[in-house]
Amino acid sequence: MPRIAWAAAALTLSAGCMQGTLATRTGSAGPGAWSTEKTQWAHVGETVELEFLVVRAGTSQPIGNAADYAIWRLGGAHRVTPIDPDGRFRCAHVFTDAPPGGFRECLVEVTAYRTREVQDAIDAGLELVYAANPADLPDAVVASDRLRLRIYRTQVRFDLPSADPPLIWQTAKMLFERHDGGVHQVGRRRPGAPGFDVVIGQDREPTAAVYDPRADQVNSCGNTRVTLLVRDERGREHRFQQIIETP
């Protein structure tokens, strides 16, 4: 999932005088890194930070007085945000839908407007409400940009060999090792507590351990080592490992 630094390479409007640049900070270039790539990845449940600049064509410096607000289209959700004091538009959104072990594509679009009389659009809890007065001049489009986010959901699956003596699944745990040194521990699912599932085969023996980790349990770039630990009836610990690759 490549990431690049800020660059003024986006849709140019207003007779070539201004252009807009949209970037995200989903983490795969490291903490704090922004990307203007037109196709990017984000884990389901991850808070995706977005930033939009209106700049003079051919430069990377924001024009602070060019626009007053921006409308964000985030898949099926909408946001309206004012311009920040530093001349940037910012938005953060959590995407919550993706198939286990797969991804879905979501189009992210942003358009900056200059208010002429009364602001035409307002934010109403991820819904967009137009409050334009027919007697007012419509707000002017200043600049726009878009990118595609691939929202993916990681799935961990350990296919289990037959064990003699049997494994005691009440003792089992999965460990997710993060690059920041943190380790997330997950137990077997039970009523009222999330966790991994144990798949039971036709002979009523466990055949697999399956879990869909949260965004904060896996690394957003590189890979994540996952270890499954479980003891058998004699108290001996069995260890299984795999690596989750980040798209």
N, C-alpha and C positions, 0 to 999 in steps of 0.2 A: 504494500500500500504506500506508494511513494508520496512524499511531501516536498514542497518547494517553498522558498521564502516569498514574502510579499512581492508582487510584480504588478505593474499597471498594464494588464492585458485582458480587457473585457470589452463589453459592448459600448460603443461610442455613440453618444446622442448629442442633441443640441448643436447641430451643424458642425460637429467636430470639435467644439470648444471644451466639452467636458466628457468624462467617461466614468463608469462605475466599476469597482473591483470588489468581488465577494470572496471571502476566505473563511475557512473553518480551522478549528484547533481541536482535532479529535485525538491527537496524541501519538501517532505512529512515527513522527519525526522527533519525538522526545518532548518533555514538558515545555510548554510555552511556544512551540513551533507552529507557525501558521502555514496554510497551503491554499493556493488558488487553483489547484488541479480541478478539471471539469468533472471528473468522476472520483469519488472518495468513498471511504468505508467508515462505518461507525457501528459499535456493538449495540444491540437492542438494550434499552434501559440506560444507555450512556447519555449524559448531558452534553449535547453538541453546542459548542460556542461558535457563534457566527459574527462576522464583522464586515461592514460594507463602507467603502470610501467613495466619495465623489471627489475626483481630482481633475486638475487641468490636463488636457490631452498632452501626452508625452512626458508627464511628470508623475511622481508618486506622492506629492504633497496634497493633503485634503484641502478642499475649498469650504471653509466653515460656514459661509453664508449663502451657499448655493441652494440648499434645500432645508426644509423644516422638519419633515418626518418621512418615514419609510414604511411601506407595506410589505410584510414578509408572507410568502405563501409556502407553507411547510407541509407538503403532502396535502392532507385534508384540513390542516389547521392554519390559522391566520394570526398574525400579530401586527400591531402598529406601534412603532417606537419613535420617540423624538430624537433629534440629533444631540450627541453628547457635547460637552464644552470643548473637547479636543477635536471636534469636527468629524466624528465617526458615528455610524449607526451600529448598535450592538443588539444581539438577541441570543437567547439560549433556549434550547428545546430538547425534550426527551422523546425519542422515538421508541414506541413500545410494541411494535408488531413485526415479527419475522418468523418464518418457519424453523423448527428445530433443525440445526445442522445446515441451514440454508440462508438465503437472503432475499430481500425485496428491494426494488429500486424506488426511490422517492425523489421527486423533483423539488428543489429549493429555489425559489425566485424572490428577488427583492427589487423594489422600485422606489426611488426617492422622489418626493414631490415638494414643490414650493407652494406654500399657502398664499392664495391671492386675497381672499376676504375672510371666510370662515373655513376651518379645516374640514375637508369633505368626509374623511374616514376616521372612525374611532375604534379602539380595541375594546371588545366585550367578551373577555374570557375565551380566547382562541377563536372567537367568531369575529367576522368583519362586518361592521355596521356603517353604512353610508348615511351621512347626515347633511348632505349637500342641499342648499337652498336654491331652487331654480332661479332665483333672482340674483344669486351670487355668480361671480366668475368661477369656473371650475379650476381646481388646483392644477398647476403645471407639472408635467413629468420632466424630471431633470436628468436622471440616469438610471440604468437598470443592469442587472446581471443575474446569472443562474448557474447552478451546478447540479449534478446528480449524486445523491448519497445512496450507497448500498448498505442497507441496514441488515446486519447479519446476526445470527444467534448461534453461539457455540454449543456443541453437544459432546459430552464425554461418554464413551462407552467402553467398558472393560468386558471382553468376552472371557468367561471364567472356565478354567479346566475343572474336571471332576476332582474332588478332594477326598482323601481318606487319611485320617478321620475328617468328618464334616466340619465345615467352617461355621463359626458362630457369628451371625450377621449383626447381632446386637453390639458386638465389639468393633464393627467396621467404621472406618472414617476415610474420607478423601482429603488430601492436602494440596492446595494450590499455591505454588511459590511465585511471588511477584518480584519484579526487578528492584523494587524499593526495599527488599528484605522482608517484607511482610509475608505471612503464611496464613491463608484462609482454610479453616477446617470445617468440613461438612459431614454430618452423620447420615444415617439412613432415615428416609422420610417416615414420620409417624404422625398421628393425629395432632393437628395444631402446630406442627413444626415442619418447615420445608427441609428437603434433603434429597439424596439420590434414591432411585428405585432399584429393587432387585427383581430381575425378570426370572420367572419360574418356568421351566421347560415342561414337556409332556410327561416326563418321568418324575415330575414334582421336585426336581433338583434345580438349584439356582444356575442359570446359564449366563447372566450378564448383570453388570451394575451400570446404570444409565443416569446421567445428570445434565441439566441445562444450567450452567453457571451464570451468575449475575455479571454485569459489566465490571464491577469493582473487584471481582474475584480473579480475573484474568488480566494479563498485560495487554495494553492497547497497541503495542508494537513488539516486534520480535516474536517470541513464543513463550509458552507457559508450561512448566513441568507439573504434571499431576501424578500424585502417588495414592494408590489405594492400599490401605493396611487393614488386615482382618486376621483374627486368631482362630485356630482350630480347637477342637475339644480337648486336646492335650496342652493347650496354652501356647503352642508355637505360632509365631507371627508370620503371615504370608504377605509379601510385598509385590505389587504390580505397578508399573509405571508407563506413562505415555507423554508425548509432547503435543500440545495444542499449538498449531500454527496460526498466526494472525494473518488475515487476508492482506 
